[in-house]
């Protein structure tokens, strides 16, 4: 089993990307004077919404 993806094709890598994106969104929200907690949460969840969309897409035909 691949330790980075936890054998699922995503996993730890997706969690890491989500955390990084949440920190970026939180930092931008702080600079603009907006609620950093909500922006951080939305930044974290955006990654997992994208993963759900990728899972639901039809698979490509292999040639």
DSSP file (Angstrom, degrees, kcal/mol; ACC not computed):
  #  RESIDUE AA STRUCTURE BP1 BP2  ACC     N-H-->O    O-->H-N    N-H-->O    O-->H-N    TCO  KAPPA ALPHA  PHI   PSI    X-CA   Y-CA   Z-CA
    1    1 A X              0   0    0      0, 0.0     2,-0.5     0, 0.0     5,-0.1   0.000 360.0 360.0 360.0 135.1    0.0    0.0    0.0
    2    2 A X     >> -     0   0    0      1,-0.1     4,-1.5     3,-0.0     5,-0.8  -0.623 360.0-151.0 -73.6 122.0    1.3    3.4   -0.9
    3    3 A X  T  45S+     0   0    0     -2,-0.5     9,-0.2     1,-0.2    -1,-0.1   0.763  91.5  56.2 -70.1 -22.5    1.6    5.5    2.3
    4    4 A X  T  45S+     0   0    0      1,-0.2     9,-1.4     8,-0.1     8,-0.3   0.894 121.5  25.0 -76.2 -38.6    1.0    8.8    0.6
    5    5 A X  T >4>S-     0   0    0      7,-0.2     3,-1.6     6,-0.2     5,-0.7   0.464  98.4-128.7-104.3  -3.1   -2.4    7.9   -0.9
    6    6 A X  T 3<5 -     0   0    0     -4,-1.5    -3,-0.2     1,-0.3    -2,-0.0   0.779  64.5 -68.5  58.9  28.8   -3.3    5.2    1.6
    7    7 A X  T 3 <S+     0   0    0     -5,-0.8    -1,-0.3     1,-0.1     4,-0.1   0.484 124.4  92.2  76.2   3.2   -4.0    2.8   -1.2
    8    8 A X  T < 5S-     0   0    0     -3,-1.6    -2,-0.1     2,-0.5     3,-0.1   0.426 101.3-107.8-109.3   0.0   -7.1    4.7   -2.4
    9    9 A X  T   5S+     0   0    0     -7,-0.1     2,-0.3    -4,-0.1    -3,-0.1   0.219 103.3  32.1  88.4 -16.7   -5.6    7.0   -5.0
   10   10 A X  S   <S+     0   0    0     -5,-0.7    -2,-0.5     3,-0.0     2,-0.3  -0.928  70.9 104.3-155.6 171.5   -6.1    9.9   -2.6
   11   11 A X  S  > S+     0   0    0     -2,-0.3     4,-2.4    -3,-0.1     5,-0.2  -0.768  88.1  25.2 152.6-103.5   -6.1   10.1    1.2
   12   12 A X  H  > S+     0   0    0     -8,-0.3     4,-2.6    -2,-0.3    -7,-0.2   0.895 124.1  53.5 -61.7 -39.4   -3.1   11.6    3.0
   13   13 A X  H  > S+     0   0    0     -9,-1.4     4,-2.4     2,-0.2    -1,-0.2   0.905 110.0  47.0 -61.5 -42.0   -2.2   13.6   -0.1
   14   14 A X  H  > S+     0   0    0      2,-0.2     4,-2.5     1,-0.2    -1,-0.2   0.890 111.9  50.9 -67.2 -39.3   -5.7   15.1   -0.3
   15   15 A X  H  X S+     0   0    0     -4,-2.4     4,-2.3     2,-0.2    -2,-0.2   0.912 110.9  48.8 -63.2 -42.2   -5.7   15.9    3.4
   16   16 A X  H  X S+     0   0    0     -4,-2.6     4,-2.4     2,-0.2    -2,-0.2   0.918 112.0  47.8 -64.4 -44.5   -2.4   17.7    3.0
   17   17 A X  H  X S+     0   0    0     -4,-2.4     4,-2.6     1,-0.2    -2,-0.2   0.900 111.3  52.5 -63.1 -40.3   -3.6   19.7    0.0
   18   18 A X  H  X S+     0   0    0     -4,-2.5     4,-2.2     2,-0.2    -2,-0.2   0.904 110.2  47.0 -61.9 -42.5   -6.8   20.6    2.0
   19   19 A X  H  X S+     0   0    0     -4,-2.3     4,-2.2     2,-0.2    -2,-0.2   0.916 112.8  48.8 -67.1 -42.9   -4.8   21.8    4.9
   20   20 A X  H  X S+     0   0    0     -4,-2.4     4,-2.1     1,-0.2    -2,-0.2   0.928 113.1  47.2 -62.0 -44.8   -2.4   23.9    2.7
   21   21 A X  H  X S+     0   0    0     -4,-2.6     4,-2.5     1,-0.2    -1,-0.2   0.868 110.4  53.2 -65.8 -36.0   -5.4   25.4    0.8
   22   22 A X  H  X S+     0   0    0     -4,-2.2     4,-2.5    21,-0.2    -1,-0.2   0.901 108.9  49.1 -64.6 -41.0   -7.2   26.2    4.1
   23   23 A X  H  X S+     0   0    0     -4,-2.2     4,-2.3     2,-0.2    -2,-0.2   0.901 111.6  49.4 -65.4 -40.6   -4.1   28.0    5.5
   24   24 A X  H  X S+     0   0    0     -4,-2.1     4,-2.3     2,-0.2    -2,-0.2   0.937 113.2  46.1 -63.0 -46.8   -3.8   30.0    2.3
   25   25 A X  H  X S+     0   0    0     -4,-2.5     4,-2.3     1,-0.2    -2,-0.2   0.892 112.6  50.8 -63.6 -39.7   -7.5   31.0    2.4
   26   26 A X  H  X S+     0   0    0     -4,-2.5     4,-2.2     2,-0.2    -1,-0.2   0.903 110.2  49.5 -64.9 -41.1   -7.3   31.8    6.1
   27   27 A X  H  X S+     0   0    0     -4,-2.3     4,-2.0     2,-0.2    -2,-0.2   0.916 111.6  48.3 -64.5 -43.5   -4.2   34.1    5.5
   28   28 A X  H  X S+     0   0    0     -4,-2.3     4,-1.6     1,-0.2    -1,-0.2   0.891 110.7  51.5 -64.0 -38.8   -6.0   35.9    2.6
   29   29 A X  H  X>S+     0   0    0     -4,-2.3     5,-2.8     1,-0.2     4,-0.7   0.897 107.9  52.2 -65.4 -40.0   -9.1   36.4    4.8
   30   30 A X  H ><5S+     0   0    0     -4,-2.2     3,-0.7     1,-0.2    -1,-0.2   0.906 108.6  51.0 -60.8 -41.7   -7.0   37.8    7.6
   31   31 A X  H 3<5S+     0   0    0     -4,-2.0    -1,-0.2     1,-0.2    -2,-0.2   0.841 113.6  44.3 -65.8 -33.2   -5.4   40.3    5.2
   32   32 A X  H 3<5S-     0   0    0     -4,-1.6    -1,-0.2    -5,-0.1    -2,-0.2   0.475 114.8-113.8 -91.9  -2.3   -8.8   41.4    3.9
   33   33 A X  T <<5S+     0   0    0     -4,-0.7    -3,-0.2    -3,-0.7     2,-0.2   0.776  71.1 133.0  78.2  26.4  -10.4   41.7    7.4
   34   34 A X  S   <S-     0   0    0     -5,-2.8     2,-0.7    -6,-0.2    -1,-0.2  -0.529  72.1 -70.3-103.4 174.2  -12.8   38.8    6.8
   35   35 A X     >  -     0   0    0     -2,-0.2     4,-1.9     1,-0.2     5,-0.2  -0.503  43.7-167.4 -68.3 108.0  -13.7   35.9    9.1
   36   36 A X  H  > S+     0   0    0     -2,-0.7     4,-2.3     1,-0.2     5,-0.2   0.821  81.6  58.3 -70.9 -30.0  -10.6   33.7    8.9
   37   37 A X  H  > S+     0   0    0      2,-0.2     4,-2.2     1,-0.2    -1,-0.2   0.943 109.6  42.0 -64.4 -48.0  -12.3   30.7   10.5
   38   38 A X  H  > S+     0   0    0      2,-0.2     4,-2.7     1,-0.2     5,-0.2   0.916 115.6  49.6 -65.9 -43.0  -15.0   30.4    7.9
   39   39 A X  H  X S+     0   0    0     -4,-1.9     4,-2.2     1,-0.2    -1,-0.2   0.880 111.1  50.1 -65.2 -37.5  -12.7   31.1    5.0
   40   40 A X  H  X S+     0   0    0     -4,-2.3     4,-2.0     2,-0.2    -1,-0.2   0.908 111.4  48.9 -64.4 -41.7  -10.3   28.4    6.3
   41   41 A X  H  X S+     0   0    0     -4,-2.2     4,-2.6     2,-0.2    -2,-0.2   0.929 112.3  47.1 -63.8 -45.9  -13.1   25.9    6.7
   42   42 A X  H  X S+     0   0    0     -4,-2.7     4,-2.0     1,-0.2    -1,-0.2   0.882 110.7  53.3 -64.2 -37.5  -14.4   26.6    3.1
   43   43 A X  H  X S+     0   0    0     -4,-2.2     4,-0.8    -5,-0.2    -1,-0.2   0.892 111.4  46.0 -62.9 -39.4  -10.8   26.3    1.8
   44   44 A X  H  X S+     0   0    0     -4,-2.0     4,-0.8     1,-0.2     3,-0.5   0.919 114.3  46.9 -68.3 -44.6  -10.4   22.9    3.5
   45   45 A X  H  X S+     0   0    0     -4,-2.6     4,-2.2     1,-0.2     5,-0.2   0.781  99.1  69.3 -71.3 -26.9  -13.8   21.6    2.3
   46   46 A X  H  X S+     0   0    0     -4,-2.0     4,-2.1     1,-0.2    -1,-0.2   0.886  96.3  54.4 -58.6 -39.2  -13.2   22.8   -1.3
   47   47 A X  H  X S+     0   0    0     -4,-0.8     4,-1.7    -3,-0.5    -1,-0.2   0.909 110.7  44.7 -61.1 -42.5  -10.5   20.2   -1.7
   48   48 A X  H  X S+     0   0    0     -4,-0.8     4,-2.1     2,-0.2    -1,-0.2   0.803 108.9  55.6 -77.1 -28.3  -12.9   17.4   -0.7
   49   49 A X  H  X S+     0   0    0     -4,-2.2     4,-2.1     2,-0.2    -1,-0.2   0.909 108.3  50.2 -64.8 -41.1  -15.7   18.7   -2.8
   50   50 A X  H  X S+     0   0    0     -4,-2.1     4,-2.3     1,-0.2    -2,-0.2   0.889 109.4  51.1 -63.4 -39.2  -13.4   18.5   -5.8
   51   51 A X  H  X S+     0   0    0     -4,-1.7     4,-2.2     2,-0.2    -1,-0.2   0.899 108.3  51.4 -64.9 -40.0  -12.4   14.9   -4.9
   52   52 A X  H  X S+     0   0    0     -4,-2.1     4,-1.9     1,-0.2    -2,-0.2   0.915 110.0  49.6 -62.9 -42.2  -16.1   13.9   -4.7
   53   53 A X  H  X S+     0   0    0     -4,-2.1     4,-1.1     1,-0.2    -2,-0.2   0.912 110.1  51.1 -62.7 -41.9  -16.7   15.4   -8.1
   54   54 A X  H  < S+     0   0    0     -4,-2.3     3,-0.3     1,-0.2    -1,-0.2   0.874 109.4  50.2 -63.9 -36.4  -13.7   13.5   -9.5
   55   55 A X  H  < S+     0   0    0     -4,-2.2    -1,-0.2     1,-0.2    -2,-0.2   0.866 110.5  50.0 -68.5 -35.1  -15.0   10.2   -8.0
   56   56 A X  H  < S+     0   0    0     -4,-1.9    -1,-0.2    -5,-0.2    -2,-0.2   0.645  88.0 101.4 -80.9 -14.5  -18.4   10.8   -9.6
   57   57 A X  S  < S-     0   0    0     -4,-1.1     2,-0.0    -3,-0.3    -3,-0.0  -0.399  85.0-101.3 -68.2 147.2  -17.1   11.5  -13.1
   58   58 A X        -     0   0    0      1,-0.1    -1,-0.1    -2,-0.1     2,-0.1  -0.373  42.0-105.6 -66.7 149.0  -17.3    8.6  -15.6
   59   59 A X        -     0   0    0      1,-0.1     2,-0.2    -3,-0.1    -1,-0.1  -0.405  34.4-107.7 -74.3 151.2  -14.1    6.7  -16.1
   60   60 A X        -     0   0    0     -2,-0.1     2,-0.4     1,-0.1    -1,-0.1  -0.488  34.9-107.4 -75.8 148.2  -12.1    7.2  -19.4
   61   61 A X        -     0   0    0     -2,-0.2     2,-0.4     1,-0.0    -1,-0.1  -0.620  33.0-136.0 -75.4 131.5  -12.2    4.5  -21.9
   62   62 A X              0   0    0     -2,-0.4    -1,-0.0     1,-0.1    -3,-0.0  -0.722 360.0 360.0 -90.9 137.9   -8.8    2.7  -22.0
   63   63 A X              0   0    0     -2,-0.4    -1,-0.1     0, 0.0    -2,-0.0   0.398 360.0 360.0-111.8 360.0   -7.4    1.8  -25.4
